[in-house]
Amino acid sequence: MRIGLVCPYSVSIPGGVQGQVLALARSLRRRGHEALVLAPCDGPPPEVFVIPLGSSIPTATNGSVAPIAPDIPAQLRTMRALWDEDFDVVHLHEPLAPGPTVTAALLKTAPLVGTFHAAGEQPAYKKLSALATWFGNRLDARVAVSEEAKLMVADVMADDVRVLFNGVEGGRFRNAEPWPSSSPTVFFLGRHEPRKGLEVLLRAAAELPDDTQIWIGGTGPQTEDLKQRYPDPRVHWLGRISDQERERRMSAATVFCAPSLGGESFGIILLEAMAAQTTVVASSISGYSQVANSSHGLAAELVEAGNPAALALALNKVLREPKLAESLRAAGMVRAKEFDLELLCDEYLAIYSDLIAAAHEAPPKATSLRVRVR
């Protein structure tokens, strides 16, 4: 099967959607399928199967800054790649994000699958509801990564949106060599912006034991300000780290902390920590709660979002109570296996196969006009 995965966000910049797209492509390729990723890149492509569409333009959206490529050259590259590669099916991630996914939906060179990742408020959907609905109707299959993501597009999308939770490449975290560390460590990884709740963790750090080290991965608009206002020598600012370092630090950390204030449709990063057999403390927002609550018991210690005192209490609790930490780790390991990426890949392959079969049975359509792009 020739599968085109289109991502609107720069895959050379770490992010949840980008990570899922690349992981799904790896899984598909391991099974012998010709999966390629079409996406913006700010630098060398992170994988050989990525077709770069040009540099991204930082754009404010959903309480964050998204590295998208809505410029004309990127759209022309998208069109050429879709025509040249002649995919059997095209899978759009965030189909309504400005840039390559919208262009791919307009062009529609093959059956289209659309996966919606974002949660929270999206005023543009309401303002442009008729246009969003038209684009949604171009999709042959619609998927959301959570009930929150499904709710976000409910007003502009047909009612046949299926929920398929994100998947985690568990083996990459289970088998990672732990990063060297001789002290209890709390690990944070994410963009340094208000909705990620990093400042909540930094305020809570004052109440943690003196020998606790705090690893802060990632960068963002708050980085320099937070460094100046919280000059704690126990806090190590790591900057942007590689996937391998992320996996190794996740495996080595005593606790992984995710203090987000909202805007998270699904807690994939929690599952990565659980797969690494690391204790998780997270805010009790909806996207995280659905991951933490399982039939095998609570897989993470949940706290009120935006409450430094409650976060400090929870962190101290898991640091000082080994039995509790072990219970959370055990439940987390089981929970991570339930979301293994290979299971998600099975689901998508079934969707792809059904759409390709239906396309072959449909009567032929008139040939579309092609503009030569050089």
Protein Blocks (a to p, Z undefined) as FASTA:
>chain_A
ZZddddfbdfkbgcfklmmmmmmmmmmmmnopacddddddedjdfbfkbccebjcdddde
ehiacdddfbfklmmmmmmmmmmnopabdcdehklbgcjklmmmmnopaccddddfbgcj
dfklmmmmmmmmmmmmmpmbdcdfbfklmmmmmmmgcfkbccddddddfklmmmpccddd
fbdcddddddddfklommmmmmmmmmpcfklccddedddjklmmmmmmmmcfkbccebja
dfklmmmmmmmpmbdcdfbfbhpabdfklmmmmmnopacdddfbfklmmmmpcfkbpfbd
cddehilklmmmmmmmmmmmmklmmmmmmmmmmmmmmmgfklmmmmmmmmmmmmmmmmmm
pccdddddddddZZ
